[in-house]
Amino acid sequence: MRHDIKGHTSRASCRAAKGKGAAKRVDAHKQIWVFVEQQRGRVHPVSWEVMGAGRKLADKLQVDLAAVVTGPEGDTTSNTALDSCCYGADVAYLVANNALAGCYNEFYVQVLTELISFYKPGILLFGASSFGREIGGSVAATLSTVLTAECTDLDVDVDGSLAITRPSPGFGSMLCTIHNAKIRPQLATVRPGATPMPERVDRGAARIIIHPIHLAEDRNATGVLPAVGDLSWKNPISNIPLSWLPAV
């Protein structure tokens, strides 16, 4: 194990209310979260790019920036949580469960909606990879909240409202800025390459919150495979494990 997380973790013992209706008004939603996408033991580079953008927003609002790290049990997932603090996160929420080894939509949506319901972030950002788009949209629909897709720039007002810049559909190269002042959490996907990659800085001790969750493996669960042409991954389709595919 590359890092030792012993002594730097706390365990959440409570269960959150699940399902629809978790999106609330502005009241207690403060933290900014970034979903750290990892598959086959590697973090998608867009996750660290989004972490850099999230760091700027958190500094402006003077709130914590949190990484959400999910994956199978083991050193790889634990080390990803530690790495997130090196890329700017103040705290990492860690959910390690072997059911998260594949790209199954239902499992990731269950995990994220439970975390959101319990810890109540104000903003949750995803990288706009094929998997990030899939999970972000599913979480927004489950929570009856809003998601702005394909963002190219992010800012935030003093009240915590996101100001999201993205291409305006149907108007060529025109950009529009979208504000959300009422509903929390605010969800957005950020295009790969839209924000610079932050420098990795070793920060010593990391603040990790381990959130236990039960996931009943369902081989009929639906999932999404990474795009074959995603050059940032450089994985040919022949390297996609058969375990990712539901049993027929």
C-alpha positions, 0 to 999 in steps of 0.5 A: 500500500502506497499510503497509510490511511490509518489514523486519518479516517472517521466512520459514518455510522448513520443511514441517510434517507434515500430516494426522491425528494432529497433536493432541498432549498438553499438552507444547510447545503454548503460543501462543494463536492467532486465525483472522482471517477475511477475505473480499472484502478485508474482515475480519469484525468478529468476528475482532477481537472474538475477538482482544480475548478472546485478548489477555486469555487470553495476558496471563494465561498470559504467552504470545504472542497470534498472528493467523493471516491467510490470503488471496490474494496482495497488499496487502490480505492483507499489511495485514490481517496488520499490522492484527492487531498493532494489535488486540492480536496479538504476531505474525501468521502470514501465508499468501498464496496466490491459491487462498485467494481463495474460501471453499474448505474444503479449502484453508483446512483444509490451510493451518491443519493445516500451520501447527498441525503446525509451530508447535504452538499451545495454543489456536486461536479462531475467530469463529462466523460461517458460515465460521468454524464450517465451517473450525473443525469441519473442522480439529478433525476433521482433527487429531482434536482437540476443538472447543467451539462457540458460546462466550459467555465464555472463561477459562484455567487456569494450565496452559493449559486453556481454561474455555469457557462456552456455552449448555447444549443442551436446558436453556433459558437455562442455561450450562455451562463446559467444561474441556479438560485433556488434548488440544492444540490446543484449538479454540473458536468464539466468538459474534459480540458475545459479547466487546467490540471492542478499540480499534485502536492503531497499534504501529509495527513488526509481527512477521510470519512468512510461511509459504509453502505450495503449494496446487493449485487444484481447481475441484471443491473444496467451499466455504461462502458467507457467510450472506445475512442476516449484517448485519455484512457488509451484502452482498446475495447479488448481490455474491457473486462467481461465482469463488467457485462451483465449475465445473459 
